[in-house]
Amino acid sequence: MEAIAIIATLAFIGWLIWRAVKRKPIKAYLVSYFLSCIAGAFTLTFFMSMDLPKVLKIIVSIVLGGVLIFLAAWLQRRTKAV
């Protein structure tokens, strides 16, 4: 899995160089999309190298954080509507 992340990083750098040589515009949303994909690959590689109990704690923390963010946004919208 590490090899995929490294190859994706090299492909991204090569793509940026190719666009610069051809003098084509580089759109910000494409750069952020590629960076998020590469970050996802590195994150997945990092999680796969951990022992299972630690991964479960991290996943539960991420899910709990998402639920709390959603709850806060929902309560904020509800208060503004009233």
N, C-alpha and C positions, 0 to 999 in steps of 0.2 A: 504494500500500500504506500510505503514511503516513496517508492520509485514513481508511482503515478503522480504524487504531489510534486516531486522534483521535476518530472517531465512537463507537467502543467505549468510550473513556474518558468521553466526555460522556454516553453512555447509562448507564454504570455510576453516575455521579454523579447523574443524573436518577432512576435507580431507587432509590438510597439516599434522596434527598430525598422521593420519592413514598412510600416505606415509612415514613419518619419522620412525614410529614404524616398518613398514615392510621393512625399509631400501631400499626403491625404490627411484630412482632419481626423482627429481622434476624439470621439464623442465621450463625454464624461460618464454617461450611463453604461457604456460598454466596458470602460475601465473598471467601474465599480462592480459590474456583473462578474467580470473575470476575477477580480480580486476576491469577491465573496465566494466564488467557486473554489479558488485555490485555498482560501482560508478554511472552507468546509472540508477539503481533502486533508489538510494538515490537522484539523481538529479531529476528524474521524481517525486518522492515524494515531494521534495522541491518545484518544479514548481506547483504541484497540490494544494499546500497549500497557494499559492499566489492569490491575486486578479487578475482578467483578464487583466486590462490595463498594469500592471507591467509585466505580463508574455509576452504579445505581444511586449512590448518594448525590453525585453531580447531576444526574438526570432528574432525580426528584427535586433538587434545588432549582434547576432550570424550569421545570414544569410549574412548581410552586410560585416562582417569580413571575412567570407568564400569567398565571391565574390572578395573582395579586395586582399586576399591572392592568389586566382586563377589568377586574373589579373596581379599581380606582377610577379608570376611565368611564366605566358605566355609571358609577355613583356621581362623578363630576357632570356627565351629561344629564343625568336625572335631576341634579340640583339646579342646573341652568334652565331646564325646561319648565321648572315650577315657578 
